[in-house]
Amino acid sequence: MTEVARTEPAEASLARAIHGDTSAFAEILREHQAMVFSLAWHCLGDRALAEEVAQDVFLQLHRNLAGIESAAHLKFWLRRVTANRAIDITRRRRWWPKFGLDDVPEPVLVPREADHLLNRELRRLIAALPERQRIIVVLRYQEDMDPSEIAAVLDMPVATVKSYLHRALSVLRKELGGKTE
């Protein structure tokens, strides 16, 4: 199915939802819930928090639906609000109690999955990145966004996005390189 063919029903659903059609809003929710949850989960590393973020994002969308101009704007808006909400939670989590490795049960070996972000070690390393670097890595590699799109979502210059991405990848390469030696 082409992008144009998918956009037309999305535009129609959006128009109906803006005019109060709850079934159209449900269609929008079904279409975008996996993206919103995935972005939140990869940024936060916590399923319950990711579900809470997704719920908050869609509640906020319902309240601000009239301001959405198109299906493309909707997707951009959802990514932006999810990323910002995840950053806010990450900032608050700094003050949450921390647990040591001794407090966590030994992980069970899970067969390697095709998605490299699901690899436990890589997830741990990404979770240890500073919040801006982490969200940029997730948007780049999980959401497959290019630096200019990330810059628009996070409201920062493209050069800054590239700089954060370069630093994050350098840290990840260093950490992963040290583990293989």
GIVENGI-V194004 format. One record per run of one state. SS is the DSSP state (alpha for helix, beta for strand, coil for the rest). FROM is the first residue (numbers start at 1). TO is the last residue. If there is no record, write none. Layout:
BEGIN
ss = <SS & SS>
from = <FROM & FROM>
to = <TO & TO>
END
This chain:
BEGIN
ss = <coil & alpha & coil & alpha & coil & alpha & coil & alpha & coil & alpha & coil & alpha & coil & alpha & coil & alpha & coil & alpha & coil & alpha & coil & alpha & coil>
from = <1 & 3 & 19 & 22 & 45 & 47 & 64 & 65 & 68 & 71 & 94 & 101 & 104 & 116 & 119 & 120 & 129 & 131 & 143 & 147 & 155 & 158 & 181>
to = <2 & 18 & 21 & 44 & 46 & 63 & 64 & 67 & 70 & 93 & 100 & 103 & 115 & 118 & 119 & 128 & 130 & 142 & 146 & 154 & 157 & 180 & 181>
END
